[in-house]
Structure formats: C-alpha cells, structure tokens
Amino acid sequence: MYKDTDCGAPRASDIGNEINVAGWVHRRRDHGNLIFVDLRDRTGLLQVVFNPEIAPDAHRLAEGMRSEWVIQARGTVRARLPGAANPNLDTGEIELIVSDSTVLNRSMTPPFEVEDDTDADESTRLAFRYIDIRRPEMLERLQLRHRVTHLIWDHLTQHGFTQVETPILIKSTPEGARDYVVPSRVRPGSFYALPQSPQQMKQILMVSGVERYFQIAKCFRDEDLRADRQPEHTQLDLEMSFVHQQDVMDLVEGLYARIVKEVRPSARLETPFAKLTYDDAIERYGSDKPDTRYGLEMCTITDIAAKSDARVFQAVAGSGGAIRAFVAPGCADYTRRQTDQLIDVARAAGAQGLVYIGIDESAASIDAIEDAHIRSPLKNYMSLEIVREIASTAGASPGDLVLIVAGRQTVANNALSALRTEMAERLDLIDPNVFKFAWIFDFPLFDWDDDSETWSPAHHVFSAPKQEHIPFIESEPGRVYADLFDLTCNGVELGSGSIRIHDPEVQMKVFNVIGYPDHEIEERFGHLLKAFRYGAPPHGGMGLGLDRITAMLAGQSNIREVIAFPKTQSAWDPLFDAPSSIAAEQLEELHISVEVDD
C-alpha cells in the first residue's frame, strides 16, 4: 500500500507515530525555509511540512509540487505550534513532519479549483467530472448515495426480500416513453430495447414463486429531460406476492422513514405518512404530488363566480371548465408590479391570466366587506355578495389576497399549483429541514386524450382496477379507479406503485380499452399473458427513484448533483462526448444505413 493512514484520520493521540499518507496536493505554501502542503484524499486534509534540515531531498521535491499533483509522504506526526492549530479541520491540531516523499503523478492546471464553492459552469464540471468529484461535497454526495443503497439492502433483506438481477437487453414493449433500442448483429433487422423498468420481469418473478424481489435497477427512457430526469436513471424496484395495497405502502413507509432518520438525523420527519386520495389531492392542492409542508389549500368556486357579470367566468363555467382559488395570507397590499409578477407565473403554467381579489385589512370581517375594501380587476363585475361568498369559501380574512384562475380543470390546477409554490416561497413557508411524505392513492385507471380521442393508461397498463370497478372497464372506462399509489415528499414524486393485474382476462380488457388489437397484444405481451395462465399470485410493488431521494437528502434540486456521470438536459455526455457516430464497418455488420436530414 502507498499509505497506511488516510489523510483525515490522524489526531492528537497519534503524536509521535510514523505514518505513510498519499493523496492530492490541495494547496502549497512556500514560507522560504519551510514548505507547507495541504494533502487531500477522500477523508479530508492533512498539513504536511517539508523542512530542509530534516529531509533536504523531500524539500527540494516539494519546491516543484503544484496543485493536484499526486504524492506520497512518510513522516512523524507532531503537534502544531501554539496558536497555529486550525479548529476548522479534523486534523487541525497536528501536522506531518516529512522524512521522505515521492511524486506519484503530476497534473496539468485543472480547469477549476477543487473547492466546494466552485464557480465553474455545469458543462465544464461534467466535461471534467473526474476533477469535480474530487470536491469534498461531491464525494460526500456519492458516499451518501452509498449509505442509502446500503440501508435499502439491509432493510429489505431483513424483510425477506431476494435481490434478483434482470436483463438489460429485452423486447420493446410500450411503457409510456420511447425506448432506447439496440440492433442485433446476429438477427439482422431485429432490435433489443433497453428496459424502461423491469416491470414485466418482476411480475414474471412473482409467477415464478420468488414472492419478495428487489433490485437497484437501471432504467432507460428516451424522453425530454428536466432537472429531475435522466435518459438513464436508477430506481429501487420491488415486488411482493400475496399482498394488498396497504401492505406495500407499509413496507415502503418503514424503509423511507428509516433512511431519513439514519441519513439525516437532524431532519424533522412526520410519521405516519399523510394519506390523500388522488381526487382529494387535486381538489386541495391542484397536484398529485403536493407539497404538504404548508397550507394554501385550493377550493372550487365555479358556481359562485359564474353568477357574476364577468364574461370570462361565465364562458369558462358554460364550457365545463373550472374556476379555482386559494388565499395568499397577508398579501392584500400587493403592488401592481407584484400582482403582474403573479400573472406571469400563471401564464407560464398555461393559464390565460389571473384574477385577484385583495381584501383590505381595515374590513371588520368578511361579512362586513364594503366596496372600499376591495381591490380587483373584476371589481365592477362582481357584487359585494359574490365577493363575500368567494372570500368565505376560500377561507380568506381581511388583509388577504384571493388568487383565482379560470380555465380547463387541468389548466386551472397547474396554474394555481405553480402560484401556490411561488407564494410559499415568497411568504417563507417552506422549511428545508422538514421531510413531509404523503401517499397519494386511488388514481383513475385511464386518462382520456382529447387530441387523439382515445383512452391511455394513467400509469401503466399492468395496474389492477379496483375489484368493484372491473365491470365498468369496457363500458365506462372513465369510471374505473385502480389500486395505484404514489409516494411523494415535499412536492416531489419519489415513486409509483400498484397492485398488478394477475388475471389474463382482465389484462386483455385493459389492453382493448387503450386500443390494442388482439394480434398486437399477443405480439407485444404474449409472454406475460402466457405466464399468467400458469398460476399467477396476486402481487404488487413499486419503482422508487434512487436519484431523487438521494438528491433530497443531499439538499439538491437537481439529480445530476448526486449521479457520478450524468448526462446534460439534452442527453449529451460531455465527458465521453456521447452519443457519437460509429464506424461504417459496424453499421454494415448491423445491416444499418444512416440518413441524417440536413
């Protein structure tokens, strides 16, 4: 070994001991006679002192050392001189007096300093990721990810789960996003797909009698990226036989509560996790992944607003749309500039605009509101009775600002959800140290697409309808709810799960509703249906994003910050310059010709 001690390990108790250390030159200070080097490895920093009177050869070597050179040093641990201790370092009471040193490798000048407060842009950091990961906070994030993964293995093993690896090269089957495909050389014209998830394989494992399976799985989706998306992501994938929805939720809740308590012991964690039906979450928060750390709950005022003379309200109500509102407490005195900013937020979320009602704090009560107490762009189109009714329904008080969006249900919900987040930030209602988990369950099984006039699965095609809703699958698909459940935390969806269909006849009905003809069902899913006909047990499970929970625990909003080698938002890898072209000979072997439009 080049070292027998890590740089961050020596303490005052080691004074007088001879040790070998190795690492990177973090900082070098030449004081003329003495040269001080802060030597860094993954555990921390150690001050290494080169004295020409003790080790002249090592001192001459140190004269040429520069940042990020890799060196080895042997010497004796000594207490720092009085007044020279560094209380900010774990090793700040001692230093290493070098007797011998070796340069193991030199380094070019790095593109940015190896410091936590780097100002390098993300593209530079990703292109030089091997430099970026040397930064202590990046190493800590990877170590945190390791701890989370280790806890998952421990917890699920203790609960009788078996880790099973599933293939990466599989058959292309629709699961909601585009597949990444891999051409087969030995079967010209045929392609594998990289799995969007191990969904069908884990269900087949349940038919196989494994009963409790898990895997830290790589999943691949060729979709437009956001801060919380990557073309390849890692998820905790698990499946259980002979379970109901609550059984899966209880298992996952215990796991995630343990992860937060052990990885972030200072965090405020509320257990048991909150539970909201999908319909309740949409009605109260306008989102199926609500941030429940604060209130600002929404309400529907369509019937009330439609009684006003405002044409925008009448038109929306008449077309079957929704008029929704929530209260921003204490914001009645918002200026025109501030309300214009809120209008911009609503429009960016898809709304045509925003209506607000400011209720002056001088009003004795909501019932006592007079014309002089009201500030609103639609003031002349709403009677005092309607304003009072809207304010009362929304839960407003004097001094509050009521924010209203009218439009299609999804538009109104999306816009108010964005405004809700905006107001929570402005009002400083978000405590970053709180982990507020919530289960959202009882989702509709199908979504209606107005553009294509077809039904599509709300999550995926393998989710089981509620038993009492099975008779309506073909006749009234919009009436069917499923044993579907999402785990959310602080407004972020961490994972989705469901009880699966295990009856091949029910599965066929679901396929038919979303428009698959029988021959296509057999071609795409025949292997799964065949397995179901050999004694499939009732089963269910979840896929939970490892990147997302790790990012939250690390206090990061972007999952790229907790992935060792991520892609950019355009799915480009700056480190390897991928994707890239391949040689003509490879294409010929694969029987592929490439045509790229100019």
DRENVEX-457729 format. One record per residue (C-alpha): x, y, z negated; residue in one letter. Coordinates in steps of 0.05 Angstrom, whole numbers, padded with zeros to 5 digits, always signed. Each point is the difference from the previous one (the first is absolute). Example, Ala and Ser with C-alpha at 12.3 -4.5 7.8 and 13.67 -1.06 7.14 Angstrom:
// DRENVEX-457729
+00246-00090-00156A/+00027+00069+00013S/
END
This chain:
// DRENVEX-457729
+00000+00000+00000M/+00023+00071+00015Y/-00031+00022-00066K/-00015-00030-00067D/-00043+00058-00025T/-00052+00044+00034D/+00014+00075+00002C/-00062+00015-00043G/+00016-00052-00053A/+00059+00025-00045P/-00017+00034-00066R/+00038+00025-00060A/+00002-00071-00027S/+00045-00018+00060D/+00055+00050-00019I/+00068-00034+00005G/-00024-00054+00048N/+00031-00010+00068E/-00051-00006+00056I/-00004-00005+00075N/-00052+00042+00037V/-00016+00012+00073A/-00047+00046+00037G/-00007+00064+00040W/+00034+00066-00012V/-00058+00044-00020H/+00040+00062-00017R/+00074+00016-00004R/+00031+00057-00040R/+00074+00016+00004D/+00024+00037-00061H/+00072+00001+00023G/+00032-00049-00047N/-00062-00042-00011L/-00050-00024+00053I/-00070-00017-00023F/-00045-00045+00042V/-00073-00015-00015D/-00005-00072+00023L/-00070-00024+00018R/-00033-00067+00009D/-00072-00022-00005R/+00001+00006-00077T/+00025+00071-00007G/+00062+00044-00005L/+00066-00009-00036L/+00054+00054-00006Q/+00066-00028+00023V/+00064+00038-00016V/+00064-00004+00041F/+00061+00023-00040N/+00067+00003+00036P/+00038-00013-00064E/-00038-00065-00012I/-00010-00026+00072A/+00038+00042+00051P/-00017-00046+00059D/-00074+00002-00016A/+00003+00076-00008H/+00031+00008+00069R/-00055-00044+00028L/-00053+00042-00034A/+00026+00063+00032E/-00027-00025+00067G/-00066-00027-00025M/-00064+00032+00027R/-00075-00007-00011S/-00030-00069+00013E/+00068-00036+00005W/-00006-00069-00030V/+00053-00012-00054I/+00020-00047-00055Q/+00030+00024-00065A/+00029-00036-00060R/+00016+00034-00065G/-00016+00010-00074T/-00063+00030-00028V/+00014+00062-00042R/-00044+00050-00037A/-00006+00067+00035R/+00034+00059-00032L/-00040+00039-00052P/-00050+00046+00035G/+00008-00037+00066A/-00056-00051-00009A/-00057+00002+00050N/-00067-00013-00035P/-00036-00007+00067N/+00038-00063+00017L/-00008-00068-00033D/+00075-00007+00004T/+00011+00073-00020G/+00039-00015-00064E/+00056-00039+00033I/+00045-00001+00062E/+00046-00049+00034L/+00074+00015+00000I/+00025-00033+00064V/+00060-00045+00001S/-00010-00027+00071D/-00046+00016+00058S/-00014-00025+00071T/-00037+00032+00057V/-00047-00054+00026L/-00028+00042+00057N/-00002+00072+00025R/-00061+00039+00020S/-00015+00054+00051M/-00032+00062-00029T/-00073-00020-00012P/-00056+00040+00034P/-00028+00019-00069F/+00023-00005-00072E/-00019-00061-00040V/-00043+00039-00049E/-00073-00006-00022D/-00015+00071+00022D/+00022-00009+00072T/-00027+00050+00050D/+00011-00047+00060A/-00061-00008+00044D/-00033-00068+00004E/+00024-00018+00070S/+00073+00010-00023T/-00013-00040-00063R/-00030-00058+00040L/+00055+00002+00052A/+00052-00005-00056F/-00042-00043-00046R/+00062-00035-00028Y/+00023+00068-00027I/-00070+00019-00023D/-00009-00064-00041I/+00064+00016-00038R/-00037+00058-00033R/-00019-00020-00071P/-00075+00014+00009E/-00003-00043+00062M/+00036-00057-00035L/-00048+00008-00059E/-00060-00006+00047R/+00026-00065+00030L/+00014-00026-00069Q/-00071+00019-00021L/-00027-00037+00060R/+00040-00061-00021H/-00030+00005-00071R/-00071+00003+00028V/+00013-00060+00044T/+00030-00038-00058H/-00060+00015-00043L/-00047-00025+00055I/+00038-00066+00004W/+00000-00008-00075D/-00073+00017-00010H/-00029-00042+00056L/+00045-00059-00017T/-00026+00003-00071Q/-00071-00003+00028H/+00012-00062+00041G/+00015+00029+00068F/+00045-00031+00052T/+00042+00043+00046Q/-00007-00024+00072V/+00034+00031+00061E/-00042+00006+00062T/+00024+00007+00073P/+00018+00066+00032I/-00013-00025+00071L/-00074-00014+00005I/-00058+00004+00048K/-00030+00068+00016S/-00067+00008-00034T/-00037+00067-00011P/+00006+00028-00070E/-00013+00074+00009G/+00064+00026+00031A/+00043-00014+00061R/+00048-00059-00005D/+00074+00002+00011Y/+00012-00056+00051V/+00060-00044+00013V/+00009-00034+00069P/+00015-00074+00001S/+00059-00021+00044R/-00018-00074-00001V/-00074+00014+00017R/+00003+00053+00055P/-00058+00048-00002G/-00018-00018-00072S/+00010+00044-00061F/+00004-00006-00074Y/-00026+00056-00045A/+00031+00026-00064L/-00052-00008-00055P/-00040+00061-00022Q/-00008-00040-00064S/+00003-00074-00018P/-00076+00000-00006Q/-00018-00063+00039Q/+00061-00038-00024M/-00016+00012-00073K/-00072-00022+00011Q/+00025-00063+00033I/+00044-00010-00061L/-00063+00001-00043M/-00030-00054+00045V/+00066-00037-00011S/-00011-00003-00075G/+00054+00049-00022V/-00054+00037-00041E/+00045+00057-00023R/+00047+00030+00051Y/+00041+00064+00002F/+00054+00030+00044Q/+00038+00065+00006I/-00017+00004+00073A/+00023+00042+00059K/-00058+00026+00041C/+00003+00034+00068F/-00049+00049+00030R/+00010+00040+00063D/-00040+00061-00021E/+00008+00075-00007D/+00041+00015-00061L/-00009+00045-00060R/+00040+00012-00063A/-00029-00063-00031D/+00005-00044+00063R/+00057-00037+00033Q/+00000-00046+00061P/+00025-00054-00048E/-00020+00002-00072H/+00005-00047-00060T/-00060-00024-00038Q/-00015-00045-00058L/-00044-00052+00033D/-00040-00047-00045L/-00057-00049+00006E/-00039-00041-00050M/-00049-00059+00007S/-00064-00011-00040F/-00006+00073-00021V/-00050+00056+00000H/+00014+00073+00014Q/+00010+00016-00074Q/+00051-00055-00008D/+00046+00031+00052V/-00010+00070-00027M/+00017-00023-00071D/+00064-00034+00023L/+00024+00060+00040V/-00020+00050-00055E/+00042-00038-00050G/+00059+00000+00047L/-00002+00074+00017Y/-00011+00022-00071A/+00062-00040-00019R/+00040+00030+00056I/-00016+00072-00020V/+00011-00014-00075K/+00068-00032+00011E/+00027+00044+00057V/-00029+00067-00023R/-00011-00008-00075P/-00009+00075-00009S/-00058+00001+00049A/-00072+00008-00024R/-00037-00062+00023L/-00075-00009-00010E/-00025-00071-00007T/-00046-00033+00017P/+00002+00030+00070F/-00061+00040+00021A/-00050-00034+00046K/-00041+00034+00053L/-00044-00028+00055T/+00017+00025+00069Y/-00066+00038+00004D/+00013+00033-00068D/+00071+00020+00019A/-00024+00032+00065I/-00057+00037-00035E/+00043+00026-00057R/+00067+00011+00033Y/-00012-00003+00076G/+00055-00053+00006S/+00010-00075-00011D/+00067+00015-00031K/-00017+00056-00049P/+00048+00033-00047D/-00037-00008-00066T/+00051+00036-00043R/-00045+00061+00003Y/-00074+00016+00011G/-00024+00047+00055L/-00053-00051+00018E/-00045+00011+00060M/-00074-00001+00010C/-00049-00001+00058T/-00043+00062+00009I/-00029-00014+00069T/-00073+00006-00020D/+00011+00063-00040I/+00043+00037+00051A/-00047-00019+00057A/-00054+00042-00033K/+00042+00063+00011S/-00002+00045+00062D/+00071-00019+00018A/-00002-00030+00069R/+00064-00040-00011V/-00032-00036-00058F/-00065-00011+00036Q/+00035-00028+00062A/+00043-00048-00039V/-00058-00025-00042A/-00043-00007+00062G/+00052-00042+00036S/+00009-00049-00057G/+00064+00030-00027G/+00020+00016-00071A/+00009+00063-00041I/+00048-00013-00057R/+00030+00043-00055A/+00045+00003-00061F/+00018+00052-00051V/+00068+00035-00006A/-00003+00023-00073P/+00020+00071-00016G/+00012+00019+00073C/-00059+00047+00013A/+00048+00059+00006D/+00039-00031+00058Y/+00020+00053+00050T/-00018+00000+00074R/+00071-00024+00014R/-00007-00058-00048Q/-00068-00022+00028T/+00028+00005+00070D/+00055-00048-00020Q/-00052-00049-00025L/-00037+00007+00066I/+00064-00019+00036D/+00007-00062-00043V/-00071-00021+00016A/+00011+00011+00075R/+00065-00038-00001A/-00039-00059-00029A/-00050+00002+00057G/-00056+00046-00025A/-00028+00057+00041Q/+00008+00046-00060G/-00014+00010-00074L/-00056+00034-00038V/+00013+00025-00070Y/-00041+00030-00056I/+00036+00040-00053G/-00040+00010-00064I/+00024+00060-00040D/+00019-00016-00071E/-00044+00057-00025S/-00062-00042+00013A/-00029-00024-00065A/-00015-00069+00028S/-00015-00035+00065I/-00075+00011-00011D/+00014+00074-00010A/+00038+00010+00066I/-00020+00064+00035E/+00018+00027+00069D/+00057+00041-00029A/+00033-00062-00028H/+00007-00036+00067I/+00056+00005+00052R/-00010-00043+00062S/+00003+00007+00076P/-00071-00029+00002L/-00026+00042-00057K/-00054+00033+00043N/-00026-00068+00024Y/-00011-00033-00068M/-00051+00019-00051S/+00020+00007-00073L/-00040-00062-00015E/+00041-00041+00051I/+00066+00028-00026V/-00020-00018-00071R/-00020-00070+00022E/+00065-00011+00038I/+00041+00026-00059A/-00038-00043-00050S/+00005-00063+00042T/+00075+00011+00011A/+00010+00012-00075G/+00025+00071+00008A/+00006+00052-00055S/+00008+00076+00003P/+00071+00014+00025G/+00002-00061+00045D/+00006-00006+00076L/-00044-00051+00035V/+00032-00028+00064L/-00048-00028+00053I/+00013-00037+00065V/-00055-00020+00049A/+00009-00051+00056G/+00000-00073+00015R/+00006-00041-00064Q/+00072-00020+00014T/+00020+00071+00019V/-00030+00030-00062A/+00033-00052-00044N/+00068+00007+00032N/+00000+00076-00004A/-00024+00003-00072L/+00049-00054-00019S/+00057+00042+00028A/-00027+00062-00035L/-00006-00040-00065R/+00074-00017+00003T/+00017+00072+00018E/-00039+00028-00059M/+00029-00051-00048A/+00070+00023+00020E/-00019+00074-00005R/-00032-00010-00068L/+00058-00043-00025D/-00046-00058-00016L/+00048-00055+00022I/+00045-00032-00053D/+00056-00036+00037P/+00014-00044-00060N/-00070-00030+00001V/-00013-00065+00037F/-00076-00003+00011K/-00016-00066+00034F/-00070-00013+00027A/-00032-00060+00033W/-00046+00017+00058I/-00045-00059+00018F/-00063-00020+00037D/+00019+00028+00068F/-00044-00007+00062P/+00022-00059+00041L/-00007+00036+00066F/+00011+00070+00027D/-00040+00029+00058W/+00041+00033+00055D/-00041+00055+00033D/+00046+00006+00059D/+00000-00073+00021S/-00068-00014-00032E/+00027-00064-00031T/+00011-00029-00069W/+00070-00009-00027S/+00025-00031-00065P/+00007+00051-00056A/+00064-00035-00024H/+00013-00064+00038H/-00041-00056+00031V/+00014-00051-00055F/-00035+00036-00057S/-00060-00036-00030A/-00068+00033+00001P/-00038+00000-00066K/-00038-00065-00005Q/-00067+00035-00002E/+00017+00041+00063H/+00018-00059+00045I/-00070-00003+00030P/+00008+00071+00027F/+00068-00010+00035I/-00030-00006+00070E/-00066+00037-00009S/+00022+00061-00042E/+00077+00004-00002P/-00001+00069-00031G/-00037-00027-00060R/+00055-00051-00016V/+00048+00013-00057Y/+00061-00042-00015A/+00041-00025-00058D/+00054+00050+00020L/+00042+00039-00050F/+00056+00051+00003D/+00049+00019-00054L/+00014+00075-00002T/+00043+00044-00044C/+00003+00076-00002N/-00034+00006+00068G/+00043-00052+00035V/-00024-00067+00025E/+00048-00053-00027L/-00032-00061+00030G/-00062-00034+00026S/-00030-00067-00016G/-00062-00041+00009S/-00033-00066-00011I/+00010-00035+00067R/-00049-00036+00044I/+00011-00075-00008H/-00062-00024+00037D/+00015-00006+00075P/-00072+00014+00019E/-00001+00066-00038V/+00067+00018+00031Q/-00029-00012+00069M/-00058+00047-00015K/+00048+00055-00021V/+00041-00010+00064F/-00063+00004+00041N/-00024+00065-00032V/+00065+00036+00018I/-00006-00023+00072G/+00045-00061+00008Y/-00029-00051+00049P/+00005-00073-00020D/+00057-00016+00048H/+00042+00058-00027E/-00014-00021-00071I/+00026-00069+00015E/+00061+00027+00036E/+00019+00049-00055R/-00024-00033-00064F/-00012-00073+00017G/+00057-00023-00045H/-00031+00035-00060L/-00071-00025+00013L/+00026-00070+00009K/+00035+00003-00067A/-00064+00025-00033F/-00036-00063+00024R/+00047-00043-00042Y/-00023+00021-00069G/+00017+00074-00012A/-00008+00021-00072P/-00029+00068-00019P/+00059+00048-00003H/+00021+00072-00002G/+00061+00044-00008G/+00034+00066+00014M/+00054+00034+00039G/+00033+00055-00041L/+00052+00048+00027G/+00066-00007-00037L/+00027+00063+00032D/-00058+00042-00025R/+00001-00021-00073I/+00076+00007-00002T/-00005+00070+00029A/-00051+00020-00053M/+00043-00028-00056L/+00059+00039+00028A/-00040+00064+00005G/+00004+00002+00076Q/-00056+00015+00049S/+00038-00029+00060N/+00012-00075+00001I/+00063+00010+00042R/+00033+00023-00064E/-00005-00070-00030V/+00017-00041+00062I/+00073-00015+00013A/-00003+00007+00076F/-00066+00032+00022P/-00022+00026+00067K/-00020+00072+00015T/-00073+00021+00012Q/+00012-00014+00074S/+00021-00072-00017A/+00073+00015+00017W/+00059-00027-00039D/+00055+00054+00002P/+00052-00046-00031L/-00004-00054+00053F/-00031+00044+00054D/-00057-00048+00008A/-00043-00015+00038P/+00048-00003+00059S/+00004-00030+00069S/+00026-00071+00009I/+00044-00029+00054A/-00029-00018+00068A/+00024-00071-00011E/-00042-00007-00063Q/-00061+00026+00036L/+00011-00049+00056E/+00005-00058-00048E/-00066+00022-00031L/-00033+00008+00069H/-00016+00072-00016I/+00005+00061+00045S/-00004+00069-00031V/-00033+00060+00033E/+00003+00066-00037V/-00042+00059+00024D/+00040+00064+00010D/
END
